[in-house]
């Protein structure tokens, strides 16, 4: 799950404050949070900004740093390589489950994972916390 996905999740858990409210609380320029929540590339270069967000959401800074490295374009690269090679890949989900199989298709929102002898599993990309596989 990317940093943006994680921040949207944390914001929802707090009742969905407006981005402007979050920006005012952590004292960053207007538009900062929108950029972080919406971009597909690695965002949140500034650890000071992540520390303020960690304080605001009452989560460990290391959690936000971890999610910063799990940006959506990195997941796209893994999905593309796994599909192209036909190799199996593993994905750890927010639920704590790990799913393992062959990537049969993917798009911006989800991907199909084929496990031998089972129906196709459709995984929502925002539910993926971590991955291992073809990179």
N, C-alpha and C positions, 0 to 999 in steps of 0.2 A: 504494500500500500504506500503510495507516494506521500510526501509531506503534505501536499495539498489535500489529498483524500483524508489523511489523518486529522488535519486541522478542521475540515468540514465536519467530520465525525465528532470531534471534541466540541465544536461549536454547537452541533445539534444536541449533544448531551447536556449542554448548559441552557437549553431552551431556545437556541437559535438567535442569539443577539446579532444585530446587523453588523456587517463588516466595519462600518464607521465606528460603532461602539467599541469593538475590539481594538481598532487602530487608536482611538482616543485613550483607552485604558493602558495600552502599552507604549503610547507616545511615538507613533510612527506616522509618516505622511499618508494622506488619503490615497487610496489605490494600492497601497503596499500589500494588504491582505488579499485583495482580488487577484493580483499578479501571482502570489504564492499559491492560492487555492486553485487557480485555473490553468496554470502552465503545465506543459507535458515534460519539460526538461527539469534538470536539477535546479532547485530553487532554495533560497534561505541560506546563502553563503555566509552570512554574518551570524556567528555564534551568539553575539550579544542579543540580536533580535530573537533567536531561538530561545535564549535564556529567559527573555521577557515573556515570550509565549508560554514556555514551560511553567513559569510562575503563575501566569494568568489562568492557565488550564489545570494547574496543580498536578503536573506530570513530570517525570524525570527528564532533564535535558537530554540525556542519552537516548531516550525514546524518540525524540524529535530528530536528533542527529541520525539515528538509524533510518528513519523514514525518509530523510532527505536523500539517502543513497539508494532508495528503492523507487526512484521516479519512474513515471509511466513509459518514457522512451526506453529505459533500460529493460523493463518488462517486455516491451514490444520486440526488442532485439533478441531476447531469450525465446519468446514465442516463435518468432520468425525462424531462428536457427533450429529450434527443436522441430518445427514443422518441416523445414527443408531437409533436415538430416534423417527424420523419422525416428530419432532417438527419444527415449522416454525422458520425462522431466518431472520434478516434484515441486509442489506448491503448498506452502503452509498458509492456512486460512485464518481469518480473525476468530473463527470458532474454536481454534486449536487443532482442527483436523489437518492432516496432510493428505493431499491427493496426488497420485502418481500415475502417469500414463503417457500416451502419445498424443501430441497436439495435432488435431485434424484440421482446425480452422481457427482464426482469431480476427477480431475487429477492435475498435476503440473501446467497446463496452464489456466484451466477454470473450471467452474462447471455449472450444470443444476439446475435451480430453477423453481419449478412448482407452479404456482398461479392458484387456482381453477377457471375453466372456461376460461383459457387463454392458448395459446400455450406455450410450454416450452421456458423459457428464458435461453440463454447461456451467462454467464458472464465471461469475461476475468479477471483472478485473479489480474493482475496488475492494473486494473481499480478500485479495491476496496480500499477505503480510511479507512473505519471503519466498525465495525460489532457489532451486538447484537444477542444473541441466545444461543444455547446449548453449554456450555463450561464445 
